Amino acid sequence: MSEPVFVEHWPNRLVMGIGALDRLPDIVAALGGKRALVLCGRTVAGSPLLPRATSALGSACAGVFDKVTSHTPRKLLDSSVEMARSLKADVLVSIGGGSAIDAGKGTALLHATGAALDPYAIRYSPGGEMQRRPMNVTTIPHVAIPTTTGSASEVLPTAGIRDPERREKMLFWDAALVPAAVILDPQMTVETGPKLTATSGMTAVARCIEALYSRHRNPLSEGLALHALRLLHAHLPRTVEAPDDLEARLQCLAASAMSGIASINAMASIVHALGHVVGGRYALQHGVSHTILLAPAMRRLLPVMGDRQRLLVDALGGGAAGATDDDGAAACAALGRFIRRLPLQQRLREIGMPAEELPAIAEQVTHDYMMANLPHPLSVADIEALLREAW
């Protein structure tokens, strides 16, 4: 750590444990809420999760917006804001994965600004720093209840909203987007199927590893990232194999939140930047692209950790002892063994990505703001080589 690092991003209020959902009415009341709008997708709406939450809210539930879809398309926010206003909602409750929680954030932002969204999107020019316009608004309180164990959106000041017409994902960052309260209840994750459990968990894994080689890495982010990796290595495959294991799911929820706090204070880079581009182009869940791209990125970037690569190897279950120069390879091998326990694709060709699009993707990713966090520069040719290795 050669220069001062600011540790300035932290969640607001976390309530964690089996049965934590029972605290929802108390949390809403503490935020001054009397008319809650619940936001979720069709899957949550068609499961026992939504009735469980609305029952807990009781008379404080003013209505349900159940039209959230993957990647939070821009146009659906117009409908959610209109519903919030018509119901005179004074608190938002999002239930679901990253898309649902981002829908809560986007709804809160649009509700506060009156319709403006584009002016607050992150802008970045290659070789520069992230540019963002401060929101300077008071948003409607937002309570986030994740049903997956990977997005960490519940603890982050960031959000992603997809523009399907431009095939791009608009990205946002502001302290106003951090939910006022978070409920981490493993009972709210048991309806999540094996594939989504695995993909969301791999997003948390990627977030941890990227925090370890970031140019902004620091002792606090390293400690959180390494322990989160230990928890995910021990418990994520178990949640896929035994979905009713609430203790395993609780440990993954905790690990996901820790991965978010680690990465927002150290920052992710190439794997997440590629996830933004690929997600915008193909509406692909980040965990899928993260799974495929993480090892090729590690081979290029882990050497900046020096002998601390051994800590990563240990967090991923260990490997054969060897020289420091071999620790990066051992970490990639350990990650490979871990991924093979999960029901996920492992090559870009398996997700239908045409090889002829790789050069354009490599060029586009250089315009993502997370590229400023690389420990050393990667050229367009370097990025294309990484993609071809993963293809």
LUMMINU-244059 format. One line per 2 residues: number of its first residue (from 1); for each residue z, y, x of C-alpha. Coordinates in pm, whole numbers, padded with zeros to 5 digits. Each point is the difference from the previous one (the first is absolute). Layout:
% LUMMINU-244059
NUM	Z:Y:X; ...
% end
This chain:
% LUMMINU-244059
1	00000:00000:00000; -00134:00289:00209
3	00041:00284:-00247; 00246:00095:-00279
5	-00045:-00194:-00324; 00105:00136:-00337
7	00162:-00252:-00235; -00035:00187:-00325
9	-00117:-00240:-00270; 00251:-00203:-00195
11	00019:-00129:-00358; 00214:00167:-00262
13	00221:-00241:-00197; -00030:-00380:00033
15	00168:-00249:-00232; -00050:-00353:00129
17	00105:-00347:-00110; -00043:-00277:-00256
19	00040:00161:-00341; -00039:00356:00134
21	-00230:00082:-00293; 00311:00018:-00219
23	00077:00330:00174; -00322:00160:-00127
25	00153:00193:-00294; 00275:00140:00223
27	-00257:00110:00258; -00222:00166:-00261
29	00300:00180:-00148; 00111:00118:00344
31	-00344:00157:00045; 00041:00186:-00328
33	-00253:-00220:-00176; 00005:-00061:-00373
35	-00366:-00082:-00066; -00148:-00244:00251
37	-00370:-00086:00025; -00048:-00346:00151
39	-00318:-00053:00206; -00134:-00346:00080
41	-00312:-00215:00002; -00117:-00264:-00246
43	00155:-00283:00200; 00349:00147:-00017
45	-00055:00101:-00363; -00087:-00358:-00091
47	00300:-00150:00179; 00375:-00005:-00070
49	00047:00281:00253; -00097:00286:-00230
51	00227:-00106:-00292; 00282:-00046:00251
53	-00040:00359:00120; -00053:00160:-00341
55	00298:-00191:-00136; 00213:00133:00284
57	-00118:00354:-00078; 00068:-00036:-00369
59	-00044:00326:-00194; -00085:00182:00325
61	-00341:-00175:00006; -00241:00252:-00153
63	-00314:-00205:00057; -00204:-00229:00226
65	-00321:00076:00187; -00136:-00344:00089
67	-00348:00086:00128; 00068:00011:00375
69	-00259:-00190:00204; -00041:-00083:00368
71	-00030:00291:00243; 00102:00251:-00271
73	-00341:00140:-00104; -00003:00379:-00031
75	-00099:00014:-00368; 00289:-00209:-00131
77	00243:00271:00114; -00147:00243:-00253
79	00100:-00242:-00275; 00349:-00065:00138
81	00071:00373:00033; -00125:00064:-00353
83	00232:-00270:-00130; 00296:00134:00198
85	-00053:00345:-00148; -00052:-00123:-00355
87	00324:-00200:00018; 00187:00286:00171
89	00103:-00249:00266; 00263:00127:00244
91	00002:-00300:00234; -00258:-00256:00116
93	00075:-00368:00063; -00269:-00191:00189
95	00007:-00380:00000; -00238:-00197:00218
97	-00156:-00005:00344; -00127:00288:00208
99	-00263:00100:-00258; 00258:00042:-00277
101	00239:00193:00222; -00285:00220:00125
103	-00094:00057:-00364; 00352:00128:-00055
105	-00036:00232:00298; -00343:00123:-00108
107	00120:00056:-00356; 00297:00199:00126
109	-00227:00211:00222; -00259:00074:-00268
111	00273:00067:-00254; 00146:00263:00233
113	-00325:00164:00114; -00172:00010:-00337
115	-00301:-00209:00111; -00050:00076:00367
117	-00021:-00301:00229; -00282:00045:00251
119	00155:00305:00173; 00295:-00213:00113
121	-00201:-00290:00145; 00040:-00066:00373
123	-00280:00120:00224; -00064:-00113:00354
125	-00261:00067:00266; -00043:-00252:00285
127	00211:00096:00298; 00214:00237:-00205
129	00318:-00018:-00201; 00050:-00068:-00369
131	-00044:00306:-00223; 00174:00018:-00336
133	00087:00276:-00241; 00372:00010:-00092
135	00048:-00073:-00368; 00288:00245:-00052
137	00055:-00131:-00352; 00292:-00148:-00187
139	-00115:-00335:-00131; 00132:-00200:-00293
141	00259:-00255:00129; -00149:-00339:00080
143	00181:-00335:00011; -00198:-00274:00179
145	00054:-00371:-00067; -00221:-00211:00230
147	-00115:-00343:-00113; -00163:-00083:00334
149	00147:-00011:00348; -00233:00195:00221
151	-00133:00337:-00110; 00327:00186:00080
153	-00142:00283:-00209; 00342:00023:-00161
155	00149:00148:00319; -00298:00196:00130
157	-00120:00361:-00039; -00359:-00124:-00017
159	-00240:-00109:-00273; -00355:-00131:-00024
161	-00231:00073:-00293; -00351:-00145:-00006
163	-00311:00193:-00096; -00236:-00281:-00112
165	-00301:00230:-00016; 00032:00101:00366
167	00127:-00345:00105; 00285:00176:00175
169	00375:00000:-00014; 00167:00340:-00022
171	00323:00006:00200; 00304:00219:-00057
173	00320:00073:00191; 00288:00219:-00113
175	00376:-00035:-00034; -00043:00081:-00370
177	-00165:-00340:-00046; 00303:-00204:00110
179	00146:-00162:-00314; 00337:00140:-00100
181	00140:-00352:-00029; -00108:-00356:00078
183	00116:-00329:-00152; -00051:-00307:00221
185	00071:-00294:-00230; -00152:-00336:00104
187	-00002:-00109:-00365; -00277:00257:-00049
189	-00220:-00177:00258; 00007:-00359:-00126
191	-00305:00047:-00224; -00213:00099:00301
193	-00232:-00287:00091; -00030:-00163:00344
195	-00317:00190:00107; 00135:00345:-00083
197	00340:-00088:00144; -00171:-00094:00326
199	-00238:00297:00016; 00271:00254:-00075
201	00229:-00163:00255; -00270:00019:00266
203	-00030:00373:-00060; 00367:00027:00097
205	-00062:-00218:00307; -00289:00221:00109
207	00208:00312:-00055; 00274:-00137:00227
209	-00234:-00098:00282; -00195:00326:-00011
211	00328:00193:00026; 00077:-00191:00321
213	-00313:00112:00189; -00036:00346:-00156
215	-00011:00300:00232; 00300:00130:-00200
217	00209:-00317:00033; 00371:00058:00048
219	00321:-00208:00018; 00085:00043:-00369
221	-00345:-00101:-00124; -00007:-00290:00246
223	00334:-00135:-00121; -00100:00017:-00366
225	-00344:-00149:00065; 00128:-00292:00206
227	00273:-00097:-00245; -00239:00033:-00294
229	-00239:-00236:00183; 00281:-00251:00052
231	00076:00007:-00373; -00365:-00030:-00100
233	-00062:-00285:00244; 00301:-00186:-00138
235	-00046:00069:-00371; -00357:00098:-00096
237	-00147:-00354:00015; 00302:-00118:-00199
239	-00075:00249:-00280; -00353:-00145:-00019
241	00119:-00361:00003; 00308:00048:-00224
243	-00059:00305:-00223; 00341:-00035:-00169
245	00194:00040:00324; 00157:00337:-00081
247	00183:00032:00330; -00326:-00042:00194
249	-00168:00258:-00222; 00289:00242:00044
251	-00027:-00029:00378; -00373:00074:-00021
253	00063:00304:-00222; 00246:00131:00258
255	-00246:-00073:00282; -00280:00180:-00181
257	00213:00311:-00045; 00101:-00012:00367
259	-00363:-00036:00105; -00083:00313:-00197
261	00280:00203:00158; -00098:-00127:00346
263	-00368:00081:-00038; 00038:00341:-00161
265	00216:00111:00292; -00224:-00156:00267
267	-00326:-00024:-00194; -00264:-00269:-00032
269	-00350:00031:00141; -00320:-00203:00024
271	00086:-00292:-00231; 00113:00229:-00280
273	-00287:00243:00058; -00244:-00290:-00035
275	00188:-00111:-00310; -00057:00343:-00155
277	-00374:-00014:00069; -00048:-00361:-00103
279	00217:00051:-00308; -00206:00301:-00103
281	-00330:-00181:00053; 00084:-00339:-00150
283	00314:00062:-00212; 00166:-00258:00225
285	00377:-00039:00012; 00133:00131:00328
287	00191:-00319:00077; -00325:-00195:00022
289	-00162:00232:00252; 00328:00037:00190
291	00026:-00378:00034; -00349:-00025:00145
293	00007:00305:00228; 00353:-00008:00137
295	-00048:-00250:00285; -00317:00167:00140
297	00184:00333:-00004; 00304:-00153:00169
299	-00213:-00136:00284; -00115:00353:00075
301	00321:00196:-00056; 00305:-00217:00068
303	-00020:00049:00380; 00145:00350:-00045
305	00330:-00170:-00087; 00029:-00151:00346
307	00280:-00255:00032; 00124:00093:-00349
309	-00276:-00219:-00139; 00250:-00285:00044
311	00209:00156:-00281; -00299:-00033:-00232
313	-00060:-00360:00104; 00364:-00081:-00078
315	-00017:00177:-00339; -00304:-00210:-00091
317	00183:-00324:00071; -00033:-00018:00376
319	-00247:-00173:00225; -00034:-00160:00336
321	00174:00193:00275; -00233:00161:00247
323	-00086:00308:00197; 00006:00339:-00167
325	-00378:00008:00021; -00011:-00296:-00238
327	00235:00141:-00262; -00279:00172:-00192
329	-00190:-00327:-00030; 00321:-00176:-00101
331	00059:00260:-00272; -00353:-00046:-00137
333	00044:-00378:00005; 00334:00027:-00182
335	-00159:00229:-00260; -00282:-00249:-00046
337	00246:-00284:-00066; 00180:00219:-00253
339	-00319:00102:-00184; -00113:-00361:-00029
341	00303:-00062:-00220; -00134:00254:-00251
343	-00288:-00037:-00253; -00218:00275:00150
345	-00353:00048:00133; -00019:00038:00375
347	-00353:00135:00068; -00182:00309:-00128
349	-00300:-00212:-00095; 00224:-00191:-00241
351	00056:00315:-00208; -00373:00066:-00032
353	-00026:00285:00251; -00362:00022:00126
355	-00026:00005:00380; -00253:00282:-00019
357	00269:00233:-00143; 00232:-00037:00299
359	-00148:00293:00199; 00038:00235:-00298
361	00359:-00114:-00056; 00079:00053:00368
363	-00134:00355:-00020; 00175:00079:-00328
365	00340:-00117:00123; 00001:00260:00278
367	00048:00260:-00277; 00322:-00159:-00130
369	00314:00199:00080; 00186:-00306:00129
371	-00232:-00020:00300; 00200:00285:00154
373	00287:-00248:00049; -00181:-00236:00236
375	00181:-00049:00331; -00335:00054:00174
377	-00347:00090:-00130; -00240:-00252:-00147
379	-00368:00091:-00009; -00234:-00083:-00286
381	-00134:-00282:00218; 00354:-00130:00056
383	00066:00000:-00375; -00327:-00175:-00076
385	00087:-00265:00261; 00338:-00048:-00170
387	-00174:-00043:-00337; -00250:-00247:00141
389	00282:-00204:00149; 00155:-00016:-00348
391	-00332:-00070:-00175
% end
